[in-house]
Amino acid sequence: MEKNVHKIEIKLDKEWVSALDAAFKKKNKETKIDGFRKGAAPKDIYLKHFGIESLYGDAVDSAISVAYKKALDESKLEPVVEPKVDVTGISDSNIIFEFTIITKPEVTLGEYKNLKVKKEKIEVTEEEINHEIEHLKEHMADVVTKENGEIVEGDTAIIDFTGYVDGKELEGGSGENFPLEIGSHSFIPGFEEGLVGLKAGEEKELNLKFPENYIEDLKNKDVTFKVKVNEVKTRILPDINEDFFKDLGYDDIKTEKELREQIKKDIHHQKEHMAEDAFIDACLEAASKNLKVDINPEIVEEEVRRMLDEYSRQLQMQGMNIDAYYQMTGSTEDDLKKLMEPEATKRVKYRYLLEAIAEAEDLKFTKEEVDKRAHELAEQFGVDVEEINKVYTKDILEYDLRMHKALEILKENN
């Protein structure tokens, strides 16, 4: 057994009897026994009918928290994941719980300075500026109906379509007045290509095949789509002039040269952020290679669960729930967890690295520094500092400061 895995046995006597009494009162209210009003049967009559075992489930649920608190108080351990709990003995007078508590593993900090990590040199090319200008023109383009024109790549076709598999209409495979940008690769291979050359009012039958990497029920299957083109829209790119600059929000820019200079600054700023993120990651990776720590699978699993919750919240913000994501991608929760494991392991290792650096550097912070951090977070989230202090305790704010300062030390010394 690893050094940071602890088996703690807790026996409850009086607390267990109290939990059984509470379970009886709850169960009795829900139970009708002949000769007694509902909830009025004496305990001995209830037990004669249903047995003491009928109370165990509810009693165990309420007793676990009592036993766990007792385990932590007696052992003085600080768990890093939810404990595993087993009932190893149970009767009408006592219960024995065994908690498997995992604490932070032993961490040995290796060399974290002078690792010769280099930060990427920032350059902005003319090609990148040209590409961004084209992107801005595309973004500001007018979309107009293409009268009597054939569909070409880049156009948007407004279509009705219905898919058929094995002669039956495909569930979820139809749409009306659906705007499809040709070349966006939104549909399966061959669909968008098959519409090129059609005009508004024309119809076509597309005989295609679902790809190998599609959902299990449909991959490699033949599918027929009946498509009608209702309208064809095309994009008219704007001229580079003062109206274009104003539409972009650049009121002070008057010439294309000034626009190019502004875009160069914007790209440079963006690249600086990307280079900084890459530098930080490289420093963490280099220093973590010198770190000695055995990370329990349970700790990684806990991090994966956090990442999964975080991803689920992001999907909800985009108007999609996690179950819809699984259906759309043909994956499962286990598949997603497996994908997240390497990143979760890295996150845990980096966290232990920064904690070890903070300890080695003996990082401490004054009350004024902690208060300042609370105000910074309040400004960042757009709330009052009182709200921050309700959510973040002093210990959490201090931990946040230690992690930030440890990271700054790592960057400054590499």
N, C-alpha and C positions, 0 to 999 in steps of 0.2 A: 504494500500500500504506500502511495506517495506520502511524503512528510506533511503535506498540507491537507490531507484527507483525515478527518477525525470522526470517530464513532463515539457518540455520547448517548448513554442510556439514562432515561428519566422515568422514575416510577411515581405515579400519582395515586394517592389514597383518598383523602378527604375531598380533594378537587374532583376526583373521578366519581365519587358518590354524589357530589353536588351536580355534576354534569348529567348523571343518570336521572336524578330527580327532575332536572330541567327538561330532559328529553321525555320523561314520563308525562309531565304536565302538558307538553306540546302535543304528544301523540294522543293523550287522553281526550283533549279538546276535539280531536278529529274523529274519535272512535265512538261508536254506539254499541253498548253491551246490553243484552236483554236484561230487563229488570231495573235498569238505571238510565237516568237522563244522559244525553250526550255530554261527555266530559265530567260526569259525576261519579264514575265507578272508582271505588277505592283501589289503591295501588296493588294490593295483594290479589284482588279479583282480576285486574288487568293482566298481571303477570301470569296468573293461572291460565288465562285464555291465550296469551300471545308469547309469554316467556320473556326473560330478561334480555335475550339476544335481540329482540325487536327494538330495543332502545340503543343498542351499541352504535349504529350508524350515526345518528344525530349526536350522541354523546361524544363519540370520537372526534367529530367535526369541531365541536366547541372546545374539547380538551386539548387539541393539538396546539393551539396558540398559547395556552397556559404552559404546556410542557416545553414548547420551543423557547419561550421567554426564560423559563427556568434553566434550560440547557445553556443559553447564552450567558445568563447571570452567573452560573456556576463555573462555566468553562472560560469565560472572558474572551471567547473567540470572536473574530469579526468575519462573518461569511461574505464571500464575493458572489455567490449564486444561491438560488433557492435550495434549501436542503432536501435531501431524500429522506423520507420518513417511513419507518416500518413499525407495525404493532407486533411486539414479540411475546406479549403476555396479556391476557385479559380475563377478568372475572367480575363478579358483582361488587367486589370490594376494592379492586385496584386495577390499574392498567400500566403496562410498560411500553414506552416508546423508545425506538433507537433512531437517532438522527445522524445522518452522514453529512457532516459540515465541511465544506471546502473553503479554505482560507487562501489568501494571496500566496502564490508560490514563491519560493526563495529566488531572489533576483541578484545576480552578480554583474555589476556594471563593468564593462571593458573600456577600452580607449574610445573616447568620444570627441577628442580634440585633434586638430591637425590631420584630418582625414583626407585633405586635399580634394575636396569636392568643388568642382568648378561650376560657376553660374554661367548660363548661356548668354552669349553676347547678342544684343538686340540690333537687328537691322530690318529696315522696311524697304522692299524693292518696288520699282515702278510697276512691275507686273501685279503685285498685291494691291497697289493703289488703283490700277485700272480695273482689277477684278471687283474691288469694293464699289467703285463708281458704277459699274455695270449692275451690280447687285442693287444699289440704291435706285437706279433707273427702273429696274424690274419691279422693285417695291412700289414705286410711285407711278407705275404705268397705268394708263386708262384701259379698262376692259370694255370693248365695244362689240356689238353683234356683227358677225361677218356675213354680209349679204351674199348669197349664192356662191360662197367660197368653200373650197374643200378643206377638210380637217388636215392640219399639218402639226408636227411636233411643236409643243408649246401652247397650242390652242386649248381652250376648255370646251368640251362637248357636253351639252346638257342632254342626258339620255334617259330613256326607260329601258330596263333590262330585266330579263328573267332567266335563271339558270335551271338546267334539267340534268339530272344524273339518273342513269338506268331508266329513262323515260318518265321519271317523276320530278315534279317541281322541287328545286333545292330549297330547303328551309333556310331563310335568311339570305338567300341568293338572288334577291330581286330589289328593284328600286324604281322610283319615278322621279323625273326631273332631277336626276343625280348629276351634279357638276363634276366632271372628271377631267383633270388636266392631263393631256397626252404627253407622256414622257415622265410622269411622276412615279411610275411603277407602283401605283396604289393597288392595281388588280393583278391577277396571276399573269405570267408571261404569255404574250400573244394577244391579250385582250385589247390593250391600248393600240398596239401595232395594227390590229385588225380593223380599227376604225379610221386609220389614216386614208384620206382620199374620199371619204363619204361627205355628203352635204346634208343640210337640214332637211328633214322630211324623209330621208332614206332609211331603209332597214337592212339589217344583215344578220346572218346566223353564223356564229363563231363556234367551231368545233375544236375544243382545246383539251388539255390534260392538266390536272392539278399536279404541282411539283412534288418531288420526293420528300421535301422538308415541311409539307403541309400537315394539318391535323390528321390524326390516325385514321379516322373514318373515311377521309377523302383523298389522301395522298395517292398519287399515280392513277387516280380514276379519271375516266373520260367525262367531260362535261360539255354541254351545249348551251350557249347563251344566245337568246334572241334579243337583238338590240335595235331600238329605234332612236335616231338622232332628232331631237326636237329643236335644237338651236346650236349654233357654233359661235363661240366668242373668241376674240383674239386680243392681244395686248399691244397697245400703241405706246412706245417708249417716249418719255418727255425729252425735249431739247435741254441742253445744259445752258441755262440762262438764269437771270435773277429770280424769276418765278419758281424755278426748280430749287434754288438755294433757299428761298423763303419756305417752300413746302417742306424742306428738310429741317426747318427750324434755325437755319443759319442766317439771321437778319443782317449780320455785319459783313457777310461775304458778298463780293460784287463780281468776282472773276473766277474762271475755271482754275487759274493758278492758285488763288487763295483757297478754293475748295480742296485742291489736291494737297496743299500744305496742312489744312485742317484734318483731312482724312489720314495723312501720314502721322500726325500727332495722335489721333484716335487709335490707329493700329499699333503705334509704338506703345501707347499706354496699356492696351489690351495684352500685347506681347510681354510687357514688363510683369503684369500680373501672372501670366502663364509661366514665365521664366522663374518667378519667385516661388510659385507653387511647385514647379519641377525641382527647384533647388532644395526646398524644404523636404520634399519627398526623398531626394537623393541623400540628404544629410541623415534623415531618419533611417533610411535603408542601410547606409554605410555604418552608422553607429550601432544599429540593432544586430548587425552581423557579429559584433564583438560582445553582445549581451548574452549571458548564460541564464536561461530560464526554461523550465519544463512546464508548458501550459496544459492544464487538464482539459480533456475534451468537453467537459461540462461548462468550462469558462467560455470556450469558443461557441458552444451551443447557445449560451446566454446572449452573447454578442450577436449571433445570427438572429435570434428572436428580436433583439432591439432593431437590427437593420430591417427585418421583415416588417415590423410595426411602422418604422419610418417610411419604408417604400409604400406600404399600404396607405398611409396618410397622404403621401405625394400623389398617388393615383386618385384618391378621393378628391383632392384639390383640382385634378384634371377632369373630374366628372366620371371616373371609372372606379369600380370596386375590384378587389383582388380576385374574386371569383370570375369576373368577366375577363380579367387579364389571363387567368389560367385557361379559360375556354378559348380565347382568341389565339393564344400562343401554343395551345395543345400541350401545356406543361402542367405540373402539379406543384403543391407546396414543397414536397421533398426535392423536386428538381431545382426549384428556386433556392432552397436552403443550401443545396450542394454547390450551386454557383456562387453563393455568398460566403462560403466557408473560407476560401483563401484570403479574401478581403477582411473578414472578421478576425482571422488569426493575426493578420498584419496590424490591424487596429489595436488589438490587445497587446501585442508585443511593443508597439510604439508607445502605448500608454504606460507600460511598465518601464520602458526606457526613460521617458521624461520624468516619471516619478523618481527613478534612481538618480537621474541627473540633479533633480531638485534637492534630493537628500544629500548627495555628494557636495553640492554647492551651498548647503545649509540655508536654503532660501526661506526667509521670514518676511512678513509684511506688517506694517503698522495699521492701526485702526483707520487712519486717514487714507491710506492706500486702498484698503478694503472698501471704504465708503465711496472713494472715487470710482472704483470699478463698478459699484452698484449704480452710480449716476451714469456711467458710460453705457451700461446695459439698458438702463431706462431710456436713454436717448436713442439707442439703437433700435429698441422695440417700440418706441413711441408711447411709453406709459410713464406714470408717476413712479418715483423711486420707492415709494411705500409699497407699490405692487411688486416690485423686484424683491424687496426685503421679505415679502410674504412667501414668495416662491423659492428664493435662494437664501439659505441660511449663511451665517458668517463662515462656517466651515466650507461650504460649497464655493463661496466667493474666493476664499483663500486658496482652495484647491485650483480653481480656475486661474488665479494669478500665478500660482506656482508652475502650472503647465505652460502658460504663455511665456513666463520668464525663462524656464528651462529650455524652451524652444529657441528663444532669442540667444541664449548662451551657446546652444548647439550651432546656430547659424553663424554667430560672430566668430567662432573658433574654427571654422572650416572654409 
